[in-house]
């Protein structure tokens, strides 16, 4: 299927299992570069390796998105 997304970028939370992983797989198949996260770094590392094998750029980190303090933006001033 060609959704016309090649070259786009997406951020996906909970991307190592279930619906989040299915979305990540679909977008990677479509040529979308991904930023992913989940709570366990080992799961994120596995997902990065598998998604990168599809020929897209993938970055990721372990984070609990329910913890607002964990992902506050960094100030560049």
Backbone as CSV, one residue per row, in Angstrom:
resi,resn,N_x,N_y,N_z,CA_x,CA_y,CA_z,C_x,C_y,C_z
1,UNK,0.852,-1.159,0.000,0.000,0.000,0.000,0.900,1.225,0.000
2,UNK,0.579,2.232,-0.784,1.361,3.463,-0.802,0.490,4.601,-0.282
3,UNK,0.784,5.021,0.930,0.022,6.105,1.555,0.622,7.475,1.273
4,UNK,1.705,7.519,0.498,2.342,8.787,0.173,3.066,9.410,1.355
5,UNK,3.586,8.585,2.255,4.239,9.095,3.462,5.758,9.027,3.418
6,UNK,6.321,8.491,2.367,7.765,8.333,2.281,8.470,9.667,2.502
7,UNK,9.486,9.660,3.377,10.240,10.873,3.678,9.672,11.680,4.831
8,UNK,8.505,11.314,5.318,7.910,12.004,6.475,8.550,11.477,7.746
9,UNK,8.208,12.080,8.883,8.720,11.679,10.187,7.549,11.519,11.151
10,UNK,7.693,10.582,12.109,6.634,10.344,13.086,7.230,10.020,14.442
11,UNK,6.498,10.376,15.490,6.841,10.022,16.862,5.761,9.053,17.342
12,UNK,6.203,7.914,17.879,5.252,6.902,18.324,5.609,6.484,19.748
13,UNK,4.656,6.631,20.659,4.851,6.168,22.028,4.325,4.743,22.141
14,UNK,4.838,3.999,23.088,4.396,2.620,23.271,4.611,1.789,22.026
15,UNK,5.759,1.972,21.403,5.987,1.437,20.057,6.660,0.074,20.010
16,UNK,6.773,-0.608,21.142,7.452,-1.904,21.130,6.487,-3.083,21.136
17,UNK,5.207,-2.847,21.397,4.222,-3.930,21.460,2.864,-3.440,20.961
18,UNK,2.022,-4.370,20.644,0.624,-4.091,20.364,0.381,-3.105,19.240
19,UNK,-0.592,-2.233,19.459,-0.998,-1.266,18.439,0.138,-0.327,18.083
20,UNK,0.898,0.127,19.088,2.013,1.034,18.817,3.035,0.412,17.887
21,UNK,3.337,-0.864,18.096,4.309,-1.546,17.237,3.734,-1.752,15.838
22,UNK,2.456,-2.071,15.760,1.820,-2.244,14.448,1.872,-0.939,13.654
23,UNK,1.651,0.173,14.328,1.729,1.482,13.669,3.168,1.747,13.217
24,UNK,4.132,1.464,14.085,5.538,1.673,13.735,5.918,0.829,12.521
25,UNK,5.494,-0.426,12.492,5.789,-1.293,11.350,5.179,-0.752,10.069
26,UNK,3.933,-0.343,10.114,3.259,0.189,8.927,3.962,1.440,8.418
27,UNK,4.273,2.355,9.337,4.930,3.596,8.916,6.332,3.328,8.373
28,UNK,7.074,2.414,8.993,8.403,2.073,8.479,8.286,1.457,7.085
29,UNK,7.305,0.600,6.886,7.075,0.007,5.561,6.763,1.076,4.517
30,UNK,6.185,2.178,4.956,5.834,3.284,4.068,6.995,4.262,3.860
31,UNK,8.133,4.030,4.546,9.300,4.884,4.365,9.359,6.077,5.290
32,UNK,8.655,6.002,6.418,8.628,7.092,7.399,9.759,6.888,8.409
33,UNK,10.547,7.944,8.667,11.560,7.913,9.716,10.854,8.036,11.058
34,UNK,11.345,7.311,12.072,10.614,7.196,13.330,11.428,7.602,14.549
35,UNK,10.742,8.182,15.509,11.246,8.363,16.871,10.288,7.559,17.740
36,UNK,10.843,6.590,18.478,9.988,5.695,19.253,10.371,5.720,20.720
37,UNK,9.422,5.303,21.559,9.720,5.156,22.978,8.809,4.108,23.592
38,UNK,9.276,3.564,24.695,8.528,2.629,25.524,9.214,2.619,26.884
39,UNK,8.700,1.849,27.812,9.247,1.883,29.163,10.524,1.069,29.362
40,UNK,10.766,0.065,28.542,11.927,-0.808,28.722,12.955,-0.589,27.617
41,UNK,14.193,-0.217,27.991,15.218,0.077,26.995,15.544,-1.130,26.116
42,UNK,15.553,-2.327,26.691,15.851,-3.517,25.886,14.812,-3.692,24.771
43,UNK,13.551,-3.430,25.078,12.489,-3.528,24.069,12.650,-2.450,23.005
44,UNK,13.034,-1.251,23.428,13.262,-0.158,22.485,14.425,-0.503,21.561
45,UNK,15.497,-1.035,22.112,16.664,-1.402,21.308,16.306,-2.459,20.259
46,UNK,15.518,-3.444,20.652,15.084,-4.487,19.714,14.229,-3.885,18.605
47,UNK,13.292,-3.023,18.981,12.424,-2.389,17.992,13.227,-1.520,17.032
48,UNK,14.204,-0.778,17.558,15.045,0.066,16.701,15.744,-0.790,15.658
49,UNK,16.327,-1.901,16.090,17.051,-2.779,15.160,16.114,-3.336,14.091
50,UNK,14.956,-3.812,14.495,14.026,-4.428,13.548,13.431,-3.401,12.581
51,UNK,13.094,-2.219,13.094,12.507,-1.182,12.231,13.563,-0.586,11.301
52,UNK,14.779,-0.421,11.794,15.857,0.122,10.960,16.156,-0.793,9.784
53,UNK,15.961,-2.083,9.972,16.202,-3.051,8.900,15.266,-2.830,7.709
54,UNK,14.230,-2.056,7.915,13.297,-1.740,6.831,13.794,-0.573,5.981
55,UNK,14.972,-0.020,6.344,15.574,1.035,5.543,15.200,2.447,5.926
56,UNK,14.648,2.628,7.125,14.310,3.976,7.591,15.190,4.338,8.772
57,UNK,15.267,5.628,9.088,16.012,6.086,10.258,15.106,5.937,11.475
58,UNK,15.655,5.356,12.532,14.880,5.146,13.755,15.741,5.531,14.952
59,UNK,15.198,6.359,15.826,15.829,6.687,17.102,14.827,6.356,18.186
60,UNK,15.329,6.081,19.390,14.403,5.741,20.456,15.055,5.781,21.814
61,UNK,14.189,5.801,22.826,14.656,5.848,24.198,13.583,5.285,25.112
62,UNK,14.024,4.796,26.266,13.089,4.327,27.283,12.586,5.530,28.062
63,UNK,11.277,5.618,28.185,10.663,6.708,28.945,9.248,6.302,29.324
64,UNK,8.790,6.759,30.470,7.416,6.559,30.891,6.673,7.855,30.605
65,UNK,5.853,7.870,29.565,5.190,9.110,29.163,4.173,9.590,30.192
66,UNK,3.851,8.752,31.176,2.965,9.188,32.254,3.706,10.061,33.262
67,UNK,5.040,10.096,33.174,5.877,10.889,34.073,6.298,12.174,33.360
68,UNK,5.550,13.216,33.534,5.806,14.485,32.860,7.187,15.047,33.102
69,UNK,7.732,14.837,34.274,9.069,15.338,34.586,10.133,14.636,33.740
70,UNK,9.864,13.430,33.323,10.851,12.638,32.595,11.133,13.168,31.206
71,UNK,10.199,13.900,30.630,10.403,14.344,29.255,10.144,15.828,29.031
72,UNK,10.402,16.623,30.056,10.303,18.071,29.885,11.320,18.527,28.860
73,UNK,10.952,19.470,28.028,11.897,19.961,27.017,13.138,20.573,27.652
74,UNK,14.242,20.427,26.967,15.495,21.021,27.400,15.525,22.464,26.926
75,UNK,15.951,23.363,27.779,16.055,24.761,27.398,17.397,24.983,26.691
76,UNK,17.360,25.588,25.521,18.572,25.850,24.746,18.986,27.308,24.822
77,UNK,18.534,28.024,25.825,18.896,29.444,25.943,20.194,29.629,26.657
